Amino acid sequence: MKDPLKLVALDKDDLEVVSTHLQDAILKVGDVIWQPTEHRLVLALNRFDWCCTCDGSPDLRRCRTALRFERVNCFRARNIHPDDKNVVLNLLAVEFAENDPPGGVVILTFSGGAAMRLEVECLECELADLGPAWNARKRPEHPDDQVLPVDDRAPP
């Protein structure tokens, strides 16, 4: 990874860019931090660096990344149990639907039918890489909603 990625999303188009960079990011349930009094949700993810696959490089990489949402009024999860801290989730997409401008709903969709729903006062999201990248063994695929191998989940 040449430069750490840092993106801010303030509208639906911005969030689509964030979602593209986060496709196939993996995280543990224990890496989801809901701070209701601060109206904040933070996720620590291992992001697959899709940019490295576009330049013809044979190297496949992941990087520790933070995803932060501010102005979150309500947070709900489906098929995610907060007590199962070591369960691994594979993020497929992050979407925003404005329903009371500038407010709306953010949906994080994971493989296996899991999802997170955030009701936001307005969209305020930040993605920031936190450190160096490490090699991933293979490119993520979705033939039968498979989970990635253990060795791609965390840095050495």
N, C-alpha and C positions, 0 to 999 in steps of 0.2 A: 504494500500500500504506500503510495508516494506521499500523499498528504492526508492527515486525518480529516474525515468528513465532518462538517458541521452545517446543519440545515435548520431553518426556521420555517414553520408552516403557519400561515395566518388565514388561509382560505382553502377551499376544496382542491384547487389546482396545485397549490404548494404541497398539500398532504398526499396527493397522488405521487409526487416526486419522492417524498419520504417513504411512502409505501413501496415504491419500486426498489429503493435501496435496502429495505427491510425484508423483502421477500425471502423466505427460508431462514430468517434469523431464528435462533433457538434460545430458550431461556427456561429456567426452573421456576416453578410456582413461587418458591421462596425469594425470587428476585423481583417480585412484583410488590411495590411499596405504595400503599394507599394512605395518604395523609389527609383525612377528611377536614380537619380544622384549618388546614392550609389550602384546601380545595386543589390538591395536587396528586397526580399519579405518576410514579416513576417506575420504569422497567429497565433492568440491566440485561442486555442481550448479547449473544455472540452472533454478530452480523456476518453473513457471507458476502464477500467483496465481489459483486457481480461485475464491476468495472474491470477487474483483472481478467475476466473471461472474454472481454471485448477487444483487447489489444493483441490477441494472438498468443499471449504468454501461456506457457504450460502450467505455471504456478497457480494454485487455487488457495485462497486465503480466507480467514475469518479474523474479526477484530471485536474486542469488547466495546460495546456501545451503550450509551444511555439514551432513553427515550422519555421525555418529560412532557406532561400535559398540565397546564395551569387552568384555573377558573372552572374546575370540574365540580359540578353541583351534586352529582350522583354517579356512583360506580357500581356496576353489577357484573357478575360473571355467570356463564352457563357452562356446565360440564367441567368446571375447574373447582377443586376443593382446596381451600386455603390451608388446611392442615397437612396436605400432601406436599410438603415443601420441596421434595426431590423429584417430583413428576416433571418431565421435560415437555415443553410446548413448542410446536413448530409454527411460527407466524407466517400466514399466507398473504394477508392484506390488511391495510388500514384505510378506512373509508369515513367520509364525513357527509352528513345530510343536514342541511340547514332547515330548521323547522320553525324557528321564531327568531328571525335575523336580528343580531348576528349569531344567535345561539343555535344549537343543534345537537346532533348525536354523532359521536365517534364510535365506530365498530371496529374492533380488532378481531379478525377471524383467524382461527388456528386449525390445523389439521385435526381430524378425529371428532369434529363437531363442537369443539370448545370455542368460546367467544367471550369478549369483554365489551361492555356497553358503557360509554361515558356520556352523560348529559352535561354539556358545556355551556357556560354563559356566552362565550365566543371561542373560536378556535385559536388556541395559543399552544403551539407544540414546538419542541426543539429536539433534534437528534444530534448527538455529539459522540464521536469516537473517543475512547478513553485511553487507549494505549496502543502498543505495537501489535501488528498482525502476526498470526502464526499460520503454518501450512495446514490446509485441509486435505484429507485424503481423496475426496471425490466431490464432484459437482452435485448439488441437490437435485433429486428427481422425484416425481410424484406418480409412479405407475399404479400403486395400490394404496396410496396414503401411508407410505412407509415412514418409520422413524429413522433418523440418521444414525449411523454407527456411533458408539460411545466416544471413539477417539476424535471425532470432529466437534464434540460439544465443548471442550475447554482447552485452554492453552496448556502447553507442556509444563 
